[in-house]
Amino acid sequence: MTQTNIQLGKNKVTENFIETIKNHFKKHKNVKIDVLKSAGREKEMIKVYRDQVLEKLGKNYTAKIIGFTIFVKKWRKAKR
């Protein structure tokens, strides 16, 4: 499995950030999003960022939070 890393900073989840994630998924199966201090490192904020990313990407994606990192995976079929 191939994986790539991107960072979530002070601009938080924007349309450009989502486009960057989509571009990474063209070549990779997993994307690791590192949440920087400037974005806010409270556990609740990381959950909000995860929900925003999944909402904008669509149903073919799932995410898991470990520490200050969000792991996003793309599936072939949509998850229910």
Phi and psi in degrees as GROMACS dihedral restraints (atoms count N, CA, C in turn):
[ dihedral_restraints ]
;  ai    aj    ak    al  type     phi  dphi    fc
    3     4     5     6     1   -98.3    20    10
    4     5     6     7     1   145.9    20    10
    6     7     8     9     1  -138.9    20    10
    7     8     9    10     1   146.9    20    10
    9    10    11    12     1  -130.5    20    10
   10    11    12    13     1   156.8    20    10
   12    13    14    15     1  -114.7    20    10
   13    14    15    16     1   140.3    20    10
   15    16    17    18     1  -138.0    20    10
   16    17    18    19     1   162.4    20    10
   18    19    20    21     1  -116.3    20    10
   19    20    21    22     1   140.2    20    10
   21    22    23    24     1  -103.8    20    10
   22    23    24    25     1   114.6    20    10
   24    25    26    27     1  -112.3    20    10
   25    26    27    28     1  -149.0    20    10
   27    28    29    30     1   -67.2    20    10
   28    29    30    31     1   -21.3    20    10
   30    31    32    33     1   -77.8    20    10
   31    32    33    34     1   -12.6    20    10
   33    34    35    36     1    61.3    20    10
   34    35    36    37     1  -148.6    20    10
   36    37    38    39     1   -88.5    20    10
   37    38    39    40     1   106.0    20    10
   39    40    41    42     1  -116.4    20    10
   40    41    42    43     1   174.5    20    10
   42    43    44    45     1   -62.9    20    10
   43    44    45    46     1   -38.5    20    10
   45    46    47    48     1   -64.2    20    10
   46    47    48    49     1   -38.4    20    10
   48    49    50    51     1   -63.0    20    10
   49    50    51    52     1   -43.6    20    10
   51    52    53    54     1   -64.3    20    10
   52    53    54    55     1   -41.4    20    10
   54    55    56    57     1   -62.7    20    10
   55    56    57    58     1   -38.1    20    10
   57    58    59    60     1   -62.7    20    10
   58    59    60    61     1   -43.0    20    10
   60    61    62    63     1   -61.9    20    10
   61    62    63    64     1   -45.0    20    10
   63    64    65    66     1   -61.1    20    10
   64    65    66    67     1   -39.6    20    10
   66    67    68    69     1   -65.2    20    10
   67    68    69    70     1   -37.3    20    10
   69    70    71    72     1   -66.3    20    10
   70    71    72    73     1   -34.4    20    10
   72    73    74    75     1   -71.2    20    10
   73    74    75    76     1   -12.3    20    10
   75    76    77    78     1   -68.5    20    10
   76    77    78    79     1   -27.7    20    10
   78    79    80    81     1  -117.0    20    10
   79    80    81    82     1   -13.1    20    10
   81    82    83    84     1  -128.7    20    10
   82    83    84    85     1   156.6    20    10
   84    85    86    87     1   -90.7    20    10
   85    86    87    88     1   -29.7    20    10
   87    88    89    90     1  -127.8    20    10
   88    89    90    91     1   147.5    20    10
   90    91    92    93     1  -126.5    20    10
   91    92    93    94     1   130.8    20    10
   93    94    95    96     1  -105.6    20    10
   94    95    96    97     1   119.8    20    10
   96    97    98    99     1  -105.4    20    10
   97    98    99   100     1   114.6    20    10
   99   100   101   102     1   -89.6    20    10
  100   101   102   103     1   123.2    20    10
  102   103   104   105     1   -89.1    20    10
  103   104   105   106     1   117.4    20    10
  105   106   107   108     1   -82.3    20    10
  106   107   108   109     1   164.2    20    10
  108   109   110   111     1   -60.1    20    10
  109   110   111   112     1   -34.4    20    10
  111   112   113   114     1   -66.6    20    10
  112   113   114   115     1   -20.1    20    10
  114   115   116   117     1   -86.7    20    10
  115   116   117   118     1   -15.5    20    10
  117   118   119   120     1   100.0    20    10
  118   119   120   121     1   124.3    20    10
  120   121   122   123     1  -111.5    20    10
  121   122   123   124     1    24.7    20    10
  123   124   125   126     1   -74.6    20    10
  124   125   126   127     1   145.2    20    10
  126   127   128   129     1   -58.0    20    10
  127   128   129   130     1   -39.2    20    10
  129   130   131   132     1   -65.9    20    10
  130   131   132   133     1   -37.5    20    10
  132   133   134   135     1   -67.7    20    10
  133   134   135   136     1   -37.2    20    10
  135   136   137   138     1   -65.3    20    10
  136   137   138   139     1   -37.9    20    10
  138   139   140   141     1   -64.5    20    10
  139   140   141   142     1   -38.0    20    10
  141   142   143   144     1   -64.8    20    10
  142   143   144   145     1   -43.4    20    10
  144   145   146   147     1   -61.9    20    10
  145   146   147   148     1   -42.4    20    10
  147   148   149   150     1   -59.9    20    10
  148   149   150   151     1   -46.3    20    10
  150   151   152   153     1   -64.3    20    10
  151   152   153   154     1   -39.2    20    10
  153   154   155   156     1   -64.6    20    10
  154   155   156   157     1   -43.2    20    10
  156   157   158   159     1   -64.0    20    10
  157   158   159   160     1   -45.8    20    10
  159   160   161   162     1   -65.7    20    10
  160   161   162   163     1   -37.8    20    10
  162   163   164   165     1   -63.9    20    10
  163   164   165   166     1   -40.3    20    10
  165   166   167   168     1   -80.2    20    10
  166   167   168   169     1   -25.9    20    10
  168   169   170   171     1   -79.9    20    10
  169   170   171   172     1   -39.1    20    10
  171   172   173   174     1   119.0    20    10
  172   173   174   175     1  -170.8    20    10
  174   175   176   177     1   -82.7    20    10
  175   176   177   178     1   -10.8    20    10
  177   178   179   180     1   -83.6    20    10
  178   179   180   181     1     8.2    20    10
  180   181   182   183     1  -124.5    20    10
  181   182   183   184     1   147.3    20    10
  183   184   185   186     1  -130.6    20    10
  184   185   186   187     1   159.5    20    10
  186   187   188   189     1  -140.0    20    10
  187   188   189   190     1   152.8    20    10
  189   190   191   192     1  -138.4    20    10
  190   191   192   193     1   138.6    20    10
  192   193   194   195     1  -105.4    20    10
  193   194   195   196     1   128.6    20    10
  195   196   197   198     1  -131.9    20    10
  196   197   198   199     1   110.4    20    10
  198   199   200   201     1    65.9    20    10
  199   200   201   202     1  -123.1    20    10
  201   202   203   204     1  -104.4    20    10
  202   203   204   205     1    26.0    20    10
  204   205   206   207     1  -124.9    20    10
  205   206   207   208     1   138.6    20    10
  207   208   209   210     1  -111.9    20    10
  208   209   210   211     1   121.9    20    10
  210   211   212   213     1  -100.2    20    10
  211   212   213   214     1   122.3    20    10
  213   214   215   216     1  -113.4    20    10
  214   215   216   217     1   132.2    20    10
  216   217   218   219     1  -123.4    20    10
  217   218   219   220     1   141.1    20    10
  219   220   221   222     1  -102.4    20    10
  220   221   222   223     1   134.7    20    10
  222   223   224   225     1  -109.9    20    10
  223   224   225   226     1   155.1    20    10
  225   226   227   228     1   -69.7    20    10
  226   227   228   229     1   -40.6    20    10
  228   229   230   231     1  -107.6    20    10
  229   230   231   232     1   152.5    20    10
  231   232   233   234     1   -68.4    20    10
  232   233   234   235     1   140.5    20    10
  234   235   236   237     1   -85.0    20    10
  235   236   237   238     1   147.9    20    10
